[in-house]
Amino acid sequence: MNSISEKEKKLLETLDKLKNLEYIKPDKILELENLENQKNQLEIEKKDIEQRYNSLQQENQTLKQKFDDFKKKQIDEKKKEDQFAQKIDELNQETDNLMEEIDKWQM
Protein backbone atom coordinates (compact mmCIF):
# COMPACT_ATOMS: atom_id res chain seq x y z
CA MET A 1 0.00 0.00 0.00
CA ASN A 2 2.78 2.26 0.75
CA SER A 3 3.98 2.04 -2.76
CA ILE A 4 0.62 3.10 -4.20
CA SER A 5 0.52 6.16 -1.96
CA GLU A 6 4.08 7.01 -2.93
CA LYS A 7 3.22 6.63 -6.59
CA GLU A 8 0.16 8.74 -6.10
CA LYS A 9 2.21 11.39 -4.34
CA LYS A 10 4.79 11.41 -7.12
CA LEU A 11 2.05 11.56 -9.71
CA LEU A 12 0.48 14.55 -7.97
CA GLU A 13 3.85 16.30 -7.74
CA THR A 14 4.45 15.68 -11.43
CA LEU A 15 0.99 17.00 -12.27
CA ASP A 16 1.70 20.12 -10.22
CA LYS A 17 4.96 20.62 -12.10
CA LEU A 18 3.16 20.21 -15.40
CA LYS A 19 0.53 22.73 -14.38
CA ASN A 20 3.26 25.20 -13.44
CA LEU A 21 4.94 24.62 -16.78
CA GLU A 22 1.71 25.31 -18.59
CA TYR A 23 1.35 28.64 -16.81
CA ILE A 24 4.91 29.62 -17.53
CA LYS A 25 4.83 28.51 -21.12
CA PRO A 26 2.10 30.90 -22.35
CA ASP A 27 3.94 33.79 -20.73
CA LYS A 28 7.14 32.76 -22.43
CA ILE A 29 5.35 32.34 -25.73
CA LEU A 30 3.91 35.84 -25.42
CA GLU A 31 7.29 37.20 -24.52
CA LEU A 32 8.87 35.46 -27.50
CA GLU A 33 6.15 36.76 -29.79
CA ASN A 34 6.72 40.27 -28.49
CA LEU A 35 10.44 39.92 -29.03
CA GLU A 36 9.83 38.62 -32.55
CA ASN A 37 7.57 41.57 -33.30
CA GLN A 38 10.15 44.00 -31.95
CA LYS A 39 12.84 42.32 -34.03
CA ASN A 40 10.70 42.60 -37.16
CA GLN A 41 9.98 46.25 -36.46
CA LEU A 42 13.67 46.97 -35.93
CA GLU A 43 14.52 45.22 -39.18
CA ILE A 44 11.94 47.35 -41.01
CA GLU A 45 13.37 50.50 -39.43
CA LYS A 46 16.90 49.38 -40.29
CA LYS A 47 15.95 48.90 -43.96
CA ASP A 48 14.30 52.30 -44.02
CA ILE A 49 17.36 53.95 -42.47
CA GLU A 50 19.65 52.15 -44.92
CA GLN A 51 17.55 53.37 -47.84
CA ARG A 52 17.62 56.93 -46.55
CA TYR A 53 21.38 56.66 -46.00
CA ASN A 54 21.91 55.40 -49.55
CA SER A 55 19.72 58.18 -50.88
CA LEU A 56 21.71 60.76 -48.93
CA GLN A 57 24.96 59.29 -50.24
CA GLN A 58 23.71 59.60 -53.81
CA GLU A 59 22.57 63.15 -53.18
CA ASN A 60 25.94 63.94 -51.64
CA GLN A 61 27.73 62.57 -54.72
CA THR A 62 25.48 64.61 -56.99
CA LEU A 63 26.12 67.78 -54.99
CA LYS A 64 29.88 67.12 -54.98
CA GLN A 65 29.80 66.72 -58.76
CA LYS A 66 27.80 69.93 -59.17
CA PHE A 67 30.20 71.75 -56.86
CA ASP A 68 33.22 70.45 -58.79
CA ASP A 69 31.58 71.51 -62.08
CA PHE A 70 30.79 74.93 -60.65
CA LYS A 71 34.36 75.33 -59.38
CA LYS A 72 35.77 74.33 -62.77
CA LYS A 73 33.43 76.77 -64.51
CA GLN A 74 34.48 79.49 -62.10
CA ILE A 75 38.17 78.79 -62.82
CA ASP A 76 37.47 78.90 -66.57
CA GLU A 77 35.62 82.20 -66.19
CA LYS A 78 38.55 83.63 -64.21
CA LYS A 79 40.95 82.54 -66.96
CA LYS A 80 38.74 84.20 -69.57
CA GLU A 81 38.59 87.40 -67.50
CA ASP A 82 42.38 87.38 -67.15
CA GLN A 83 42.82 86.83 -70.89
CA PHE A 84 40.31 89.60 -71.62
CA ALA A 85 42.10 91.96 -69.23
CA GLN A 86 45.42 91.08 -70.88
CA LYS A 87 44.01 91.81 -74.36
CA ILE A 88 42.62 95.12 -73.10
CA ASP A 89 46.06 95.98 -71.72
CA GLU A 90 47.63 95.05 -75.07
CA LEU A 91 45.09 97.20 -76.94
CA ASN A 92 45.72 100.09 -74.54
CA GLN A 93 49.45 99.73 -75.15
CA GLU A 94 48.91 99.69 -78.90
CA THR A 95 46.62 102.71 -78.62
CA ASP A 96 49.27 104.55 -76.60
CA ASN A 97 51.90 103.64 -79.21
CA LEU A 98 49.65 104.84 -82.01
CA MET A 99 48.91 108.08 -80.16
CA GLU A 100 52.65 108.65 -79.73
CA GLU A 101 53.18 108.02 -83.45
CA ILE A 102 50.35 110.43 -84.32
CA ASP A 103 51.86 113.06 -81.98
CA LYS A 104 55.27 112.62 -83.68
CA TRP A 105 53.77 113.10 -87.15
CA GLN A 106 51.83 116.14 -86.07
CA MET A 107 54.89 117.92 -84.79
C-alpha positions in Angstrom: 0.0 0.0 0.0 2.8 2.3 0.8 4.0 2.0 -2.8 0.6 3.1 -4.2 0.5 6.2 -2.0 4.1 7.0 -2.9 3.2 6.6 -6.6 0.2 8.7 -6.1 2.2 11.4 -4.3 4.8 11.4 -7.1 2.1 11.6 -9.7 0.5 14.5 -8.0 3.9 16.3 -7.7 4.4 15.7 -11.4 1.0 17.0 -12.3 1.7 20.1 -10.2 5.0 20.6 -12.1 3.2 20.2 -15.4 0.5 22.7 -14.4 3.3 25.2 -13.4 4.9 24.6 -16.8 1.7 25.3 -18.6 1.3 28.6 -16.8 4.9 29.6 -17.5 4.8 28.5 -21.1 2.1 30.9 -22.3 3.9 33.8 -20.7 7.1 32.8 -22.4 5.3 32.3 -25.7 3.9 35.8 -25.4 7.3 37.2 -24.5 8.9 35.5 -27.5 6.2 36.8 -29.8 6.7 40.3 -28.5 10.4 39.9 -29.0 9.8 38.6 -32.6 7.6 41.6 -33.3 10.1 44.0 -32.0 12.8 42.3 -34.0 10.7 42.6 -37.2 10.0 46.3 -36.5 13.7 47.0 -35.9 14.5 45.2 -39.2 11.9 47.4 -41.0 13.4 50.5 -39.4 16.9 49.4 -40.3 15.9 48.9 -44.0 14.3 52.3 -44.0 17.4 53.9 -42.5 19.7 52.1 -44.9 17.5 53.4 -47.8 17.6 56.9 -46.6 21.4 56.7 -46.0 21.9 55.4 -49.6 19.7 58.2 -50.9 21.7 60.8 -48.9 25.0 59.3 -50.2 23.7 59.6 -53.8 22.6 63.1 -53.2 25.9 63.9 -51.6 27.7 62.6 -54.7 25.5 64.6 -57.0 26.1 67.8 -55.0 29.9 67.1 -55.0 29.8 66.7 -58.8 27.8 69.9 -59.2 30.2 71.8 -56.9 33.2 70.5 -58.8 31.6 71.5 -62.1 30.8 74.9 -60.6 34.4 75.3 -59.4 35.8 74.3 -62.8 33.4 76.8 -64.5 34.5 79.5 -62.1 38.2 78.8 -62.8 37.5 78.9 -66.6 35.6 82.2 -66.2 38.5 83.6 -64.2 41.0 82.5 -67.0 38.7 84.2 -69.6 38.6 87.4 -67.5 42.4 87.4 -67.1 42.8 86.8 -70.9 40.3 89.6 -71.6 42.1 92.0 -69.2 45.4 91.1 -70.9 44.0 91.8 -74.4 42.6 95.1 -73.1 46.1 96.0 -71.7 47.6 95.1 -75.1 45.1 97.2 -76.9 45.7 100.1 -74.5 49.4 99.7 -75.2 48.9 99.7 -78.9 46.6 102.7 -78.6 49.3 104.6 -76.6 51.9 103.6 -79.2 49.6 104.8 -82.0 48.9 108.1 -80.2 52.7 108.7 -79.7 53.2 108.0 -83.5 50.4 110.4 -84.3 51.9 113.1 -82.0 55.3 112.6 -83.7 53.8 113.1 -87.1 51.8 116.1 -86.1 54.9 117.9 -84.8 
